Amino acid sequence: MALICEGKSSWPELVGTRAQDAAEIIERENSLVTTIIVYKTCPVPLIFSCNRVNIVIDCSGTVITVPRIG
């Protein structure tokens, strides 16, 4: 059985933006999720969750991958 999450699920337009700006946009566009900012070298949970969006950033605080529910 596939898990279906509600609301917007990915934000490719945020790659290259500042992490805090991305977090605010994501939480405004989908109020069902919580954002988590993580550095590219940090491990992230492997368990899928409809209420989490990881924002992966580089050392300058810039979003480097497409933020998506997971």
Summary of the structure (lengths in Angstrom):
residues: 70
radius of gyration: 11.5
end to end distance: 16.3
largest distance: 39.7
contacts: 175
relative contact order: 0.30
helix: 20%
strand: 26%
